[in-house]
Amino acid sequence: MRYCARCLYPENAKPTIIFDDQGVCSGCRYHESRSKLEIDWDERWEMLEGLAEDAKRMAKERNNAHDCIIPVSGGKDSHYQAWLLCEKLGLNPLLVTFNHGLNTPAGVANLENMVKKSGFDLVRYSTGPNSVRKIARHMLETVGDVTWHYHAGIRTFPFQVAVKYNIPLIVWGEHGFAELTGIVSLEDFVEHTRWATKEHDMRGHSAEDMVGHNGITRAHIEPFIYPSEDDIEKTEVRGVYLSNFVNWDAKAHAEFMMETWGFRGITFERDRTFNLYGKIEDHANDVHDYLKYLKFGYGRATDDASMEIRHGRMTREEGIAMVQRYDANEPRSLSYYCDFLGISKAAFYEMVEPMRDPLIWEKVNGKWQVKDAVDRHDIGPREEAARVKQVEPRTLGPENRHMYYNPENPPEKSGIPAFDEPSLEPKWV
């Protein structure tokens, strides 16, 4: 298996990754392009201001109370999106949450905080445990994903709301796949598309495909059905990404929202990564990420360490140590999700068996073993040439103790159980 000469991604990383002649991956080149391309961020900001003015004008023409929609979960990005659109662009967005049910206590508390601090209206659709159980069980067996309903819901339900209330603009934060593996270029100004949602977020399956499987009916899939092409065209709705117009920095934004609106990270060590502020609202994320590891041999620690390496806050050696510490860990919450789905742990692993990538996994004496890993590769001339300039403060330095978990210098407790104590069960509210 080849690994990026700069970050830690393998060549089987999803959704798509490309290595250049220097052995550097497309995700690293995308990150590099955000500072090295001749991008006029002031010009892009003016473009965003133009979008905002168009949204205000159209809202007035349509007699709408809201200028646009922000899909929110209560995480760091949601906080920053709401703050930016309100304080810098003067918009009055409608917040839309698809409540997938599998929430962390920290996520529920942060969402409540965001609504209070922003003062915006919120539409929240809460899917019931019966639907989640049926869909999660079917999609685990089909594509190895227990959180399909979450990704599908947050990408589809906002469009249903947009059509219902005749709101033509939906604003997301960063283009996640671009940041991870460089699937698109900054020069593309990529917008949300139905095709990308189905192929990537929905793993190539539409909601209608599930009807008739595992007792799933039309009623179970209602929030995942895209509006018709006629309704989309009539509403003129489009989905844009702020990261195309703003020099996006997730860590800086998280810190800013901690100071400005009281967003909080967690203070306990997670099972599968050292990051204390990203993806902390989704309780099922540990199992979702573990499935990625079981299929492709890498997990969220690889994602987070690679991003830190690209920023120059972590060396390759330090990143590999994080991968060794977290990527192979079975999450403590796995037992809960197996019980919820009505299966044993043995059945869970049996379902995943045919989805393991033979490029990275092999069965030896009846047990699955990785054939290769990033820590088995020497750091040679190519890797040395690909290193980025190191900066301060360091990822695991004392200044970042509240952002990244360092067992030698753990974060101070907040005194709030939702942020200080891990929960083995989700909050369904």
N, C-alpha and C positions, 0 to 999 in steps of 0.2 A: 504494500500500500504506500502511495506517495502522500506526503504531508507538506503543507505550505512551508516554504523556507522562512517565512516571517511569523505568521501566526500558527495555530495548532490544528487547523482544519484538515481532514483527510480528503482524498479525491472523490470519495463517495458521499460527501456532504450534500444535504438537500436544502432547497429544491434543485439548484444547479450551481456548480462551481467550476471554474476554468483556471488552469495554471499556465502562466506565461513562460517564456524561455528562461527566465531567471528563477523559476520555481515558485513565484509569488502568486497567490490566489487572487481571483477577481474581487473578493470581498475586501482584501487589503488594498487593492488598486482603487476600488470605489472610495474607500475611506481616504486614501491619499489624494484622490481627485478633488475632494471637498476643500482642500487647501491649496492644491497645486494648479488646478484648472483656472483659467482666467475668468473666474466667476465674479461678477459684480453683484455682491449681495445687496447693496443699496438699490440697484436696479430691480432686483428680484423682490425686494420689499415693496417697492413702488407698484410692482405687478400685483402683489398681494393686497395692497391698499386699493388698487383698482377693482379687484374681485370683491372686496368688502363694500365698496361704494355701489357696485352693481347689485350686490345682495340687498343692500338697504333700499335701493331704488325699486327693485322688483318686489320687495316686501310691501312697500308703500303702494305700488300699483295693484298688488293682489289683496291689499287690505289685511296683510298677515301681521300677527303679533310678534313673530320671530323672523330674524333675517336668515338664519341658517341652522343647521343641526350639528351638534358635536356628539359622536358616539363616545360614551364614557364608561369606565369601570370603577373609577375612584383612585386609580394609580397615579404615578408621577406625571405621566404624559397627559392624562385627563386634566389634572390640576393646571398644568402649564398651558394647554390648549384653551381652557376656559379663561384663564387670566389674560393671555395674550389677546384673544378676540375681544374681551371686554375692555381692558385697560389701554391697549395700544391701537385697537381698530374701532372701538366704539360700537361693537355689534351687540345684539341681544339674541344670543343663540338659545335654542331649545336643546337641553341635555337629553340624550336618549340612552338608556341602559337596557341591555338584554341581560337579565338576571338568570344565569345558567344554573343557579342553585348551589353550586359547589364553591361557596365563598369562604375565605378566611375571616376570622374576627377582625384582623387588621384591615382587610379590604372593606368590610362593612363600615368600620369606624372612619376610614379615610373617605369613603363615598359620602357619608353623612357630613363630614367636615367640608368637603368640596362644595356640596349643595348649599350649606350654610354660608360659607365664605363668598361664594360667587353670587348667591341670591337669585340664580336662574331657575326657571321652571324645569321640571324633570318628568319625563315619561319613562316608566320602568315596566317592562314586561317580565314577569316571573314565570318561568316554566316549571311545571310540577314534577315531583319525583318519579311518577309513573312514566311520563314521557322520557325523562332523562335515562331511566333504567333501561327501557326498551331500546332506545337509540344507541346508548353507550355500549350495551351488550352486542348489538348487531354490528356496530362499527369497529368494536374491538376484534371481533371475529373476521371482519371483512378487510380492514386496512390497519388494524393495530392501533386504534386511537379511541380513548374513552372520552375525549373532550371535543369530538366532532361538532356536537350541538352548540358548544360555546363559540367556536370559530365561525360556524355557519350563521349563528344568530346575530352576532355583533356586526357581521358584514351584510346581512340581509334585512333584519328588522328595521334599521334606520331608513332604508329605502321605502319600506312599507309606510313608515311614519311620514316621510317626505311626500309621498303620493297622497296620503290621507289629508295632510295639512297644506298641500300645495307649496312646499318649500323646496326651492331649486338648488340649494347648495349644502353639501355635507363635507365637514372638515375633519380629517384625520390628522394624526401627529406625524410620525416618521413612517417611511416605507420600510417595514421591518426586514423583508427579504433582501432589499438592497444593502442594508447595513450589515447583514450577516454574510451573505455570499456574493454580493455584487451582481444580482440578477438583472439590474437595470442601471442606466447611466443617469447622472444628474442632468445631462443635456437633453434627456428625453421628456422631462416634465410629465412623468407618468401619472395618470389619473386612475381612479378606481374603475375596474371593469367587471362585468358579470363573468366573463371567461376566466379572469385571473382568480376570482373568488372560488369558482367551481374547481379549477385545476389545482390550486394551491391550498387555500383555506379549507375547502370541502373535499380535498383528496380525490378529486375527479368524479365525485358523486353528487347528483342533485338530490334535493329532498324527496322528489317524486319517486326516485329509484328505490327508496326504502319501503314504500307502502307494500304491505303483504308479507314483510319479513319480520319475524319475532313479534308478531301481533301488532305491528305498527300500522296505524290508520292515518287517513288524511288529517284528522284532528290533532295527531301528535306532531305533524310536521308543519303546521300552519305558519309559525314565525320564521321558517326557513325558506319560504316560497317567494321568489323574486316577483315584484310587480311585472305586469305584462309590458312588452315593448311599447305598446300604445300608451300605457299609463306613464312610462318613463319619458317618452317623447312629449307627451302633453304637459307634464310637470317641468320638463327641461332640466331634470335633476342631474347633477354631476358631483363626483366625489374627488376632492383634492387632498394632497398631502402637504402639511406645513413644511416638512423637511426639504421640499423643492424651493422654498422661498426664504427659509430661515436657516442659518448655519447651525444645524441641530447638534446638541451636546447633551445627551441624556443625564449624565452625572451633574453637570452644571445646572440643568433645569431642575433636577430633583433637589439639589441643595438650595436653589433659589426659592422653590415652593415650600421647602421646610421653613425657611426664614420668613417668607411673605404670607403664606396662607396656612401654615401649620401642618403641612403634609408630614407624615411620620413613616420612618422605616422600622423594621423589626430589630430586636436586640439579641435574639438567640441564634445559635448556629443552625443553618438549614441542612437538610439531608444531602442536597445535590448541588449546592453551589455556595460560594463565599459572598455573593452579592446580597446586601441587606435592604435594597430599595426597589429592585426591579422584579416584576412578576410576583409580588407578594400578596396580591388580592385573590389569586386563583388557587384554591385548596387542592384541586386535582392536578395542578401543574407538575408536581413531583412524579406522579405516576405517568402522566403524559410524557415527561422528559425521560423517565426510565425506559419507557417503551422505545423511544428514539435510540437510546443506548443499546437495548436488546436487539434492535433491528440493524443499526448501522455502526455500532461500536464507539459512539461518542455522545456526550450529553451537554447539559447546560453549563457545567464548569468549563468545557471547551469553548462554548459560546462566549461566556463572560471573560475568560482569560484571554481569548483571542482579541476581544474588544480592548481590553486593558493594554495588551501588547501593542496594538495599533496606535493607541494614544501615547505610548512611551512611558506609561506609569508602571509597567511590569516587564521584566525580562522574559525571554523564552524559558529560561530555567525555572523562574518563579511560577510561570504559567503551567509548566509541566507538573510542578509540585501540586498545584491546585487540581489538575486533572487526576492525578494519582490519588488525591485525598477524597474526591467526590464522585467522579463519573460512574464508577461501577457500583455505587451504593444502592441497595434495595431500600426504597423509602419506607418509613415506618407506617405511612398511611395506606400501603398496599393492602393490608389485611382488611381495612374498612371497605375499600372499593371492591375487593373480591366478595365480601359479605353482601354489599349493596347489590352487586350484579348477580348474586346467587351462584357463585362458582368458587371452587377451591383454588388455592395458590398453584397447585399442580396443574389444574385446568388452565389457569391464566398462562403459565409458561408453555403449555402444549399449544395453545392458540397462536402464540408468537413464533413457534418453531419454524413454520414454513416461510415466515417473513424475514428471517435472519439473512443478512447479506453474505453470500458465500465468499465474497472478497475479503471479509474480515472475520467470519466465524467458521469454526469447524468443530465437529463432534469427536471427542477422544474418549474412548472407554465409556461411552454413554453420557458424557458431560460436555456441554458447550464451552469452548475456549476461544478467546480471541487469537487470531493468527498473527496479528501485528498491533502495535500501538505506538503513539508518538514518542513515548519515553524509551522505546527500543532503538531509536535512530540517533546516531551520533550527530553532534552539532559540528558541521564542517564548514568549509570556505563559503559555500552557497548560503548557508544560514547566517554566517557572520556578515556577509555582504548585504543581506536583506534586513539587518537590524535597523530599527529606527532610533533616533536620538532620544535618550532618556531624559525625563523631566521630573520635577518635584511638584507637589508631594507624591510620594510613592503610594501605590494601591493599598499596601498593607502597613503604611506608615501611621504614626500616631494621629496625624491630622485627619486621616480617613477612617478612624476606628468606628465611627457611626455609619459608615457607608459600606464597609467590607469587613467580614469577620476574620479577625486575627486571634487565634487562641492565646497568643502571648500578650495580647493587649485587647481584650474583648470590649465591646461597647458598654457604656453605662446604661443601666436599666432606666426605663421611663417611669416606672411605677404604675403602668397601665397594663393589665394582664393581656389584653388583645395584642399588644406589641412585644411583650416580654416572655410570653409562654407559647410554645407550639401547640397546635390543636390537632388531634388525630381524627377529628370529625369535622365536616364543613358546617357552615351556618346556611340554612336554606332560605332565610328571609331576604 
